[in-house]
Amino acid sequence: MQTTTGQPKKVKFSAQADPAVLEALRRMAGEEGRQLQSLIDEALRDYIERKQGLTPRKHVMQALQASMIQHDSLYRELAR
C-alpha cells in the first residue's frame, strides 16, 4: 500500500524491547539526527534481507575489503 505521495503506508504495531537496546537505539538516532522509527525500520529490513540471504552480512564484506587491501599485490599476481 502507498500513500497519495507515493510513499509506502506505515502500519503501527506494538513491541517490547530490552531497555538497554532501546536506549542504544535512541542514542544512535539522536547522534545521526534521525527518528527512532527510521532506525527500527532499517534494522527490520536488514534482518529480513540477512535471513532471506539477499545481501551478504556487513562483517563479511568488511573482512573481504580488508583482505583486498592487505593482499592486493598477491591477488593481482594470482589473477594473471
Contacts in CASP RR format, 6 or more apart in sequence:
PFRMAT RR
TARGET T0000
AUTHOR 0000-0000-0000
METHOD contacts of the structure
MODEL  1
MQTTTGQPKKVKFSAQADPAVLEALRRMAGEEGRQLQSLIDEALRDYIER
KQGLTPRKHVMQALQASMIQHDSLYRELAR
1 8 0 8 1.000
1 9 0 8 1.000
2 8 0 8 1.000
2 9 0 8 1.000
3 9 0 8 1.000
17 25 0 8 1.000
25 36 0 8 1.000
25 39 0 8 1.000
25 40 0 8 1.000
25 43 0 8 1.000
26 36 0 8 1.000
28 39 0 8 1.000
29 35 0 8 1.000
29 36 0 8 1.000
29 38 0 8 1.000
29 39 0 8 1.000
32 39 0 8 1.000
49 55 0 8 1.000
50 57 0 8 1.000
68 75 0 8 1.000
END
